[in-house]
Amino acid sequence: MSGYSVTQIGRLDSWSGKAFLEGDLGAENTGLSINATEPGGESPFWHSHANSEELYIVLDGTGEIVLGEDIVPLNAGTVVRVAPGTMMALRCLPDSPAAMKWICVRSGADSLEGVGKDATLDSDRPFPWNA
């Protein structure tokens, strides 16, 4: 057994939707997803994690992330750390010149299996940009 694993995520222009990669990589302590949100697209719900922190790394497009009550602009090169317990959602601005392409890295004090599915969803809370 080797001490590493490799997967291919393709060219940035080939990304669509969301793909979780930790399974393909056999990752035990780090979650990883690649994401493409089309202009005008947004998170389907608010969420937070009880035991995981997340890093959002924006590679293309423009958008916003709402963290509690704060709205932070996003563009290529923006990196945002979201602490455990912080409710958040994001969107790609309707006038973004391209789909927002971003990577999300999740980690915690325990393995992903130990942390489990610790997301808290809030499908009823309106997004501030729809107010």
Beta strands, then each sheet from edge to edge (+ up, - down):
strand 1: 17-20
strand 2: 30-37
strand 3: 46-49
strand 4: 52-60
strand 5: 62-67
strand 6: 70-75
strand 7: 79-82
strand 8: 88-92
strand 9: 100-108
strand 10: 119-122
sheet 1: 1+ 2- 9+ 4- 7+
sheet 2: 3+ 10-
sheet 3: 6+ 5- 8+
end
